[in-house]
Amino acid sequence: MITSNWTGERRTPAAVSFKMKRSGFSFELPENLIAQFPPAERGRSRLMVLDRSRRTRLHRMTADLPELLEPGSLLVFNNSRVRRARLYGRSALTGGRAAFLLLNKTDLLSWRVMAQRAKRRRPGSRYLFEDGVEGEITGTEGAFRLLRFNRPIDDEWLDRYGHIPLPPYIKREDLPSDGDRYQTVYAGPPGSAAAPTAGLHFTGELLSRLEAAGMEHVFITLHVGLGTFLPVRTENIEDHRMHEEYFSIDEAAAGRIERAKAGGRRIVAVGTTSVRTLESAWQTPPGGGPGSLRRGAGTTSIFIYPGRRFNVVDALFTNFHTPESTLLMLAAAFAGRDFILESYAEAVREGYRFFSYGDAMLIL
């Protein structure tokens, strides 16, 4: 008998294997449900609450979160700050507009970038930016380009001349208000090329109410990059390879997470990036016994899809994700593919707002 490997709890026996298809994580979404703007007030979004054991759903608001979590729960937030990583320049040859998304530095002057109309951005092409900055394409890495500037580009310069890197399904230019709303209220070290969007629902008031209700929280860091938002292009999802992303967990946060885990308290990951950081850093001793979190900085290319065992995370607060994405596959691994897709279908029927500026889901 073959048991399903679509859920996080059951796996296919080792003697039998089959491939999970990308198309198995597709769903129909009316375009009008893709949120183009944040809610009028931060923290006033709808919240679908999923109970994995009972396979039930409730419709609440994000402001209700203190009533929905057990006292003693520990919430884990990703505090990475979004860079103003989108640059607009002009071709030095034609004067035509060119757009780049800065991903990460490769040396003092060079960045790995995603380029709009990438096939036109060939090595040797030069571009002019604000404040006398010039850049030249010096190499290619598949779909990516290496862009070398005539002087170092730092976060102070990006804050002045860069743009908020809104995702492509938001069909508009960034506005001054996005500088605040596409950033968490607790953002710390800069480095992300996209927001850890689950955190966008939290306000200082909500964090205070959670604390007053007996919940704790800690901050870890994962700088969001290609590993999080690059689409799955392989039909067999096991063939997809994640790009590495930088993460960091300090001693204080690791200790609090370990003590909560040892005490049987619920670990609530806020966002898929928090899940990937925690599960990447968890270490289980070869001979058994209590596990621990690796301290300090590291990189992860972990890809979590159905069949994966979760070692740290007991509950997940997340947004509604794009079809066939690694983020949806992670949520399906946590809650079960069928239950997640049924819940997404209900969200569509109920008119929930989807993606970065959309509504939220709490999976218990």
C-alpha positions as CSV (number, residue, x, y, z in Angstrom):
1,M,0.0,0.0,0.0
2,I,1.4,3.5,-0.9
3,T,0.7,6.2,1.6
4,S,0.5,9.8,0.4
5,N,3.6,12.0,0.6
6,W,1.6,15.2,0.1
7,T,1.4,15.8,3.9
8,G,4.1,16.5,6.4
9,E,3.0,13.5,8.6
10,R,3.0,10.7,6.0
11,R,5.7,9.6,3.6
12,T,6.0,7.2,0.7
13,P,7.8,3.9,1.8
14,A,11.4,3.8,0.7
15,A,10.8,1.0,-1.7
16,V,8.4,3.1,-3.7
17,S,8.9,6.6,-5.0
18,F,7.2,9.0,-7.3
19,K,7.7,12.7,-8.2
20,M,5.6,15.5,-6.9
21,K,4.6,17.8,-9.7
22,R,4.8,21.6,-9.6
23,S,1.3,21.7,-11.1
24,G,0.0,20.0,-8.0
25,F,0.5,23.3,-6.2
26,S,-1.5,25.4,-8.6
27,F,-4.8,27.2,-7.9
28,E,-7.1,29.6,-9.6
29,L,-6.9,33.2,-8.4
30,P,-9.0,36.1,-9.7
31,E,-6.7,39.1,-10.5
32,N,-8.8,41.4,-8.4
33,L,-7.8,39.5,-5.2
34,I,-4.1,40.3,-5.7
35,A,-3.5,43.2,-3.3
36,Q,-2.0,46.2,-5.0
37,F,-1.8,48.4,-1.9
38,P,-1.5,47.6,1.8
39,P,-4.6,48.0,4.0
40,A,-5.5,51.5,5.1
41,E,-4.2,50.8,8.5
42,R,-1.3,48.4,9.4
43,G,-2.6,45.4,11.4
44,R,-6.2,45.6,10.2
45,S,-6.1,42.6,7.9
46,R,-8.2,39.5,7.9
47,L,-6.8,36.2,9.3
48,M,-7.8,32.7,8.4
49,V,-7.0,30.3,11.3
50,L,-6.3,26.7,10.4
51,D,-6.4,23.8,12.9
52,R,-4.3,21.0,11.4
53,S,-5.5,18.3,13.7
54,R,-9.2,19.0,13.4
55,R,-9.0,20.3,9.8
56,T,-11.1,23.3,10.7
57,R,-11.0,26.9,9.6
58,L,-12.0,30.1,11.4
59,H,-12.2,33.6,9.9
60,R,-10.8,36.3,12.3
61,M,-8.7,39.4,12.2
62,T,-4.9,39.8,12.8
63,A,-5.8,42.0,15.8
64,D,-7.3,38.8,17.4
65,L,-3.9,37.0,17.5
66,P,-3.4,37.4,21.3
67,E,-6.7,35.5,21.8
68,L,-5.7,32.7,19.4
69,L,-2.3,31.8,20.8
70,E,-1.6,30.0,24.1
71,P,0.1,31.9,26.9
72,G,3.8,31.0,26.9
73,S,4.0,30.7,23.1
74,L,7.2,32.1,21.6
75,L,6.9,34.1,18.4
76,V,10.0,34.2,16.1
77,F,10.3,37.1,13.8
78,N,12.7,37.8,10.9
79,N,14.0,41.3,11.4
80,S,15.8,41.8,8.1
81,R,15.4,45.3,6.7
82,V,14.4,45.7,3.0
83,R,16.9,47.6,0.9
84,R,15.8,50.2,-1.6
85,A,17.3,47.6,-4.0
86,R,15.6,48.6,-7.3
87,L,17.7,51.0,-9.4
88,Y,16.6,52.8,-12.6
89,G,19.3,54.1,-14.9
90,R,19.9,55.0,-18.5
91,S,21.9,53.3,-21.2
92,A,25.1,55.2,-21.9
93,L,24.7,54.2,-25.5
94,T,21.0,54.8,-26.3
95,G,19.7,56.7,-23.4
96,G,17.0,54.0,-22.9
97,R,15.7,53.3,-19.4
98,A,17.1,50.2,-17.6
99,A,15.9,48.6,-14.4
100,F,18.0,46.5,-12.0
101,L,17.3,44.6,-8.8
102,L,20.4,44.5,-6.6
103,L,20.7,41.1,-4.9
104,N,24.0,40.9,-3.1
105,K,27.5,42.3,-3.3
106,T,30.2,40.1,-4.9
107,D,33.1,42.5,-4.1
108,L,33.5,46.2,-3.1
109,L,32.2,47.6,-6.4
110,S,30.2,44.7,-7.9
111,W,26.7,43.4,-7.3
112,R,24.8,40.3,-8.6
113,V,21.6,41.7,-10.1
114,M,18.4,40.8,-11.9
115,A,17.9,43.0,-14.9
116,Q,14.7,43.9,-16.8
117,R,15.0,42.8,-20.4
118,A,18.0,40.8,-19.3
119,K,19.0,39.6,-22.9
120,R,19.8,43.2,-23.8
121,R,22.1,43.6,-20.8
122,R,25.3,42.2,-22.3
123,P,28.8,42.4,-20.9
124,G,30.4,45.7,-21.8
125,S,27.0,47.6,-21.6
126,R,27.3,50.8,-19.5
127,Y,24.5,52.6,-17.6
128,L,24.2,56.0,-15.9
129,F,22.6,56.4,-12.5
130,E,21.9,59.3,-10.1
131,D,24.7,61.3,-8.4
132,G,27.3,60.5,-11.1
133,V,27.2,56.8,-10.5
134,E,28.0,54.6,-13.5
135,G,27.8,50.9,-13.9
136,E,29.0,48.3,-16.4
137,I,27.8,44.7,-17.0
138,T,31.0,42.6,-16.5
139,G,29.6,39.1,-16.6
140,T,26.5,36.8,-16.7
141,E,25.4,34.0,-14.4
142,G,22.5,32.4,-16.1
143,A,19.6,34.8,-15.8
144,F,21.6,37.1,-13.6
145,R,24.2,39.9,-14.4
146,L,27.2,41.2,-12.6
147,L,27.0,45.0,-12.4
148,R,30.2,46.8,-11.5
149,F,29.9,50.5,-10.3
150,N,32.5,53.2,-10.5
151,R,32.3,53.7,-6.8
152,P,30.9,51.6,-3.8
153,I,27.1,51.6,-3.5
154,D,26.1,51.5,0.2
155,D,22.7,51.6,2.0
156,E,23.0,55.3,2.6
157,W,23.2,55.9,-1.2
158,L,20.4,53.4,-1.8
159,D,18.1,55.1,0.7
160,R,18.5,58.3,-1.3
161,Y,18.4,57.1,-4.8
162,G,17.0,53.5,-4.8
163,H,13.4,52.4,-5.0
164,I,11.4,49.9,-2.9
165,P,11.5,46.5,-4.7
166,L,7.8,45.8,-5.0
167,P,7.2,42.3,-6.5
168,P,6.1,42.1,-10.1
169,Y,2.5,41.2,-9.3
170,I,2.0,44.7,-7.8
171,K,1.4,46.5,-11.1
172,R,2.5,50.0,-10.2
173,E,5.6,52.0,-9.4
174,D,6.6,52.3,-5.7
175,L,5.2,55.3,-3.8
176,P,6.7,57.2,-0.9
177,S,4.3,55.4,1.4
178,D,5.8,52.0,0.4
179,G,9.0,53.0,2.2
180,D,7.1,52.6,5.4
181,R,4.5,49.9,4.6
182,Y,6.8,47.5,2.7
183,Q,8.9,47.4,5.9
184,T,8.2,45.7,9.3
185,V,8.0,48.0,12.3
186,Y,10.9,46.1,13.9
187,A,13.2,46.0,10.9
188,G,16.9,45.8,11.8
189,P,19.9,44.9,9.7
190,P,19.5,45.8,6.0
191,G,20.0,43.1,3.4
192,S,16.7,41.9,1.9
193,A,15.6,42.3,-1.7
194,A,12.0,41.6,-0.7
195,A,10.0,42.0,2.5
196,P,9.5,39.2,5.0
197,T,5.8,40.0,4.4
198,A,4.2,38.0,7.3
199,G,5.7,40.6,9.6
200,L,4.0,43.5,7.8
201,H,0.8,42.8,9.8
202,F,2.4,43.5,13.2
203,T,2.3,46.9,15.0
204,G,4.0,48.0,18.2
205,E,0.5,47.9,19.8
206,L,0.0,44.3,18.7
207,L,3.4,43.2,20.0
208,S,2.6,44.9,23.4
209,R,-0.8,43.1,23.5
210,L,0.8,39.7,22.8
211,E,3.3,40.3,25.6
212,A,0.6,41.3,28.0
213,A,-1.3,38.1,27.1
214,G,1.7,36.0,28.1
215,M,3.5,35.5,24.8
216,E,7.2,36.2,24.2
217,H,9.0,37.1,21.0
218,V,12.6,37.0,19.6
219,F,14.2,38.2,16.5
220,I,16.4,36.3,14.0
221,T,17.6,37.4,10.6
222,L,17.3,36.0,7.1
223,H,18.0,38.3,4.2
224,V,15.4,37.6,1.6
225,G,16.7,36.9,-1.8
226,L,16.5,34.5,-4.7
227,G,16.1,31.5,-2.4
228,T,12.7,32.9,-1.3
229,F,11.2,34.4,-4.4
230,L,12.7,32.7,-7.4
231,P,9.9,30.7,-9.2
232,V,10.0,26.9,-9.4
233,R,10.6,26.1,-13.1
234,T,11.1,22.4,-12.9
235,E,8.0,20.2,-13.3
236,N,9.3,17.7,-10.7
237,I,9.7,19.9,-7.6
238,E,12.5,17.7,-6.2
239,D,14.6,18.9,-9.1
240,H,14.3,22.6,-8.0
241,R,17.5,24.0,-6.4
242,M,17.2,26.9,-3.9
243,H,19.7,29.8,-4.0
244,E,21.6,30.4,-0.8
245,E,20.5,33.2,1.6
246,Y,22.3,34.6,4.6
247,F,20.9,34.1,8.1
248,S,22.0,34.9,11.6
249,I,20.8,33.8,15.1
250,D,22.3,35.4,18.1
251,E,23.1,33.7,21.5
252,A,20.1,35.3,23.3
253,A,17.5,34.4,20.7
254,A,18.9,30.8,20.4
255,G,18.8,30.3,24.1
256,R,15.3,31.5,24.5
257,I,14.1,29.3,21.6
258,E,15.8,26.2,23.0
259,R,14.4,26.8,26.5
260,A,10.9,27.2,25.1
261,K,11.2,24.0,23.1
262,A,12.6,22.1,26.0
263,G,9.7,23.4,28.2
264,G,7.0,22.2,25.7
265,R,6.0,25.7,24.8
266,R,4.7,26.5,21.3
267,I,7.2,28.0,18.8
268,V,5.3,30.2,16.4
269,A,7.3,31.1,13.2
270,V,6.2,34.5,11.8
271,G,6.8,33.9,8.1
272,T,8.3,31.2,5.9
273,T,11.8,32.8,6.2
274,S,11.7,32.3,10.0
275,V,10.7,28.7,9.4
276,R,13.6,28.1,7.0
277,T,16.1,29.8,9.3
278,L,15.0,27.7,12.4
279,E,14.9,24.4,10.5
280,S,18.3,25.1,8.9
281,A,20.0,25.9,12.1
282,W,18.5,23.1,14.2
283,Q,21.0,20.4,15.2
284,T,20.0,17.0,16.5
285,P,22.7,15.0,18.3
286,P,23.7,11.7,16.5
287,G,22.9,9.7,19.6
288,G,19.6,11.4,20.3
289,G,18.8,13.8,23.1
290,P,17.7,17.4,23.1
291,G,18.5,19.4,19.9
292,S,20.0,22.8,19.7
293,L,20.3,25.8,17.4
294,R,23.5,26.8,15.7
295,R,24.6,30.3,16.8
296,G,26.0,33.0,14.6
297,A,25.9,33.5,10.8
298,G,25.4,31.0,8.1
299,T,23.7,30.4,4.7
300,T,20.9,28.2,3.8
301,S,19.5,26.7,0.6
302,I,16.9,24.6,2.4
303,F,13.8,23.7,0.3
304,I,10.9,22.6,2.4
305,Y,8.1,20.7,0.6
306,P,5.6,17.9,1.6
307,G,7.3,15.0,3.3
308,R,9.6,17.2,5.4
309,R,9.7,16.7,9.2
310,F,9.6,19.9,11.2
311,N,12.0,19.9,14.2
312,V,11.4,23.4,15.7
313,V,8.2,25.0,14.5
314,D,4.9,24.3,16.0
315,A,2.7,27.0,14.4
316,L,3.1,29.2,11.4
317,F,1.8,32.8,10.8
318,T,2.1,33.5,7.1
319,N,0.6,35.3,4.1
320,F,-1.3,33.7,1.1
321,H,1.4,32.8,-1.4
322,T,1.6,32.6,-5.2
323,P,0.7,29.4,-7.1
324,E,3.5,26.8,-7.6
325,S,5.9,28.8,-5.3
326,T,8.3,27.3,-2.8
327,L,6.4,29.4,-0.1
328,L,3.2,27.6,-0.9
329,M,5.0,24.3,-0.9
330,L,6.4,25.0,2.6
331,A,2.9,25.8,3.9
332,A,1.6,22.6,2.3
333,A,4.4,20.7,4.0
334,F,3.3,22.1,7.3
335,A,-0.5,21.8,7.0
336,G,-0.9,19.1,4.3
337,R,-1.3,19.9,0.6
338,D,-5.0,19.1,0.3
339,F,-5.9,21.1,3.4
340,I,-3.9,24.1,2.2
341,L,-5.4,24.1,-1.2
342,E,-8.9,23.7,0.2
343,S,-8.2,26.6,2.5
344,Y,-6.9,28.7,-0.4
345,A,-10.1,27.9,-2.4
346,E,-12.2,29.1,0.6
347,A,-10.1,32.3,0.8
348,V,-10.9,33.0,-2.8
349,R,-14.6,32.4,-2.2
350,E,-14.5,34.7,0.9
351,G,-12.6,37.5,-1.0
352,Y,-9.4,37.4,1.0
353,R,-6.6,39.6,-0.3
354,F,-3.5,37.7,-1.6
355,F,0.3,38.0,-1.6
356,S,2.6,40.6,-0.1
357,Y,0.1,43.3,0.9
358,G,-2.7,40.8,1.4
359,D,-4.3,39.0,4.4
360,A,-2.8,36.4,6.6
361,M,-3.1,32.8,7.7
362,L,-2.4,31.2,11.1
363,I,-1.7,27.4,11.0
364,L,-2.0,25.7,14.4
